[in-house]
Amino acid sequence: MLLAEIFHKIYPVFLAGLVFGAGLPILYAVAVRLVSGTATETADGTVKVEVHPLARVAAYAIFVLLALAILTGILWIAKDFLYAYTGFNLFGVAN
């Protein structure tokens, strides 16, 4: 019973750590890979890089998602500060 209660309290923290600790950097790596395109060497020895337009759009969408996640995290950490100095209760949970 005690072990089940401990697991019930720990697994949400574990999942959040997994998503934010590993998930966001993985998304960043995927976006960088998408925007890097494919390189081909031409007959004269120059390298030509081509990025598919849908890959570029997907990469930029992931970058925007990551920026929003970072901004939300900063605002969540600063919610009490913002409430104390501005009176703006951003997430509705400030003390």
C-alpha positions as CSV (number, residue, x, y, z in Angstrom):
1,M,0.0,0.0,0.0
2,L,2.7,2.4,0.9
3,L,4.7,1.6,-2.2
4,A,1.6,2.2,-4.4
5,E,1.1,5.6,-2.8
6,I,4.7,6.6,-3.3
7,F,4.5,5.6,-7.0
8,H,1.2,7.4,-7.4
9,K,2.9,10.6,-6.2
10,I,6.2,10.2,-8.1
11,Y,5.0,9.2,-11.6
12,P,3.6,12.6,-12.5
13,V,6.9,14.3,-11.6
14,F,8.8,11.6,-13.5
15,L,6.7,12.1,-16.6
16,A,7.0,15.9,-16.5
17,G,10.8,15.5,-16.1
18,L,10.9,13.1,-19.0
19,V,8.9,15.4,-21.2
20,F,10.6,18.7,-20.3
21,G,14.0,17.3,-19.5
22,A,14.4,15.0,-22.6
23,G,11.4,15.9,-24.8
24,L,12.2,19.5,-25.5
25,P,15.8,18.9,-26.4
26,I,14.7,16.0,-28.7
27,L,12.3,18.3,-30.4
28,Y,15.0,20.9,-30.9
29,A,17.3,18.3,-32.4
30,V,14.5,17.2,-34.8
31,A,13.9,20.8,-35.8
32,V,17.6,21.5,-36.5
33,R,17.8,18.3,-38.5
34,L,14.7,19.3,-40.5
35,V,16.0,22.8,-41.3
36,S,19.5,21.5,-42.3
37,G,18.2,19.8,-45.4
38,T,20.3,17.5,-47.6
39,A,23.6,18.3,-49.1
40,T,24.7,17.2,-52.6
41,E,28.1,17.7,-54.2
42,T,28.0,19.0,-57.8
43,A,30.4,18.1,-60.6
44,D,32.6,21.2,-60.0
45,G,33.1,20.3,-56.3
46,T,30.7,22.8,-54.7
47,V,28.1,21.6,-52.2
48,K,24.5,22.5,-52.7
49,V,22.1,22.3,-49.7
50,E,18.4,21.9,-50.4
51,V,15.7,22.1,-47.8
52,H,12.2,20.9,-48.5
53,P,9.6,23.7,-47.9
54,L,7.4,21.4,-45.7
55,A,10.5,20.5,-43.6
56,R,11.3,24.1,-43.2
57,V,7.7,24.9,-42.1
58,A,7.7,22.0,-39.7
59,A,11.0,23.1,-38.2
60,Y,9.9,26.6,-37.7
61,A,6.6,25.4,-36.1
62,I,8.7,23.3,-33.7
63,F,10.9,26.3,-32.9
64,V,7.8,28.4,-32.1
65,L,6.5,25.6,-29.9
66,L,9.8,25.4,-28.0
67,A,9.9,29.2,-27.6
68,L,6.3,29.1,-26.2
69,A,7.2,26.3,-23.8
70,I,10.2,28.3,-22.5
71,L,8.2,31.5,-22.2
72,T,5.5,29.7,-20.3
73,G,8.0,28.1,-18.0
74,I,9.6,31.5,-17.2
75,L,6.2,33.1,-16.6
76,W,5.1,30.2,-14.4
77,I,8.2,30.6,-12.3
78,A,7.7,34.4,-12.0
79,K,3.9,34.3,-11.4
80,D,4.1,35.3,-7.8
81,F,6.6,38.1,-8.6
82,L,4.3,39.4,-11.4
83,Y,1.3,39.2,-9.0
84,A,3.1,41.1,-6.2
85,Y,4.3,43.9,-8.4
86,T,1.6,44.3,-11.0
87,G,-1.5,42.7,-9.5
88,F,-1.8,40.5,-12.6
89,N,-2.7,37.0,-11.7
90,L,-1.4,35.3,-14.8
91,F,-2.3,31.6,-14.3
92,G,-4.9,32.2,-11.6
93,V,-2.8,30.4,-9.0
94,A,-0.7,33.2,-7.4
95,N,-0.6,33.3,-3.6
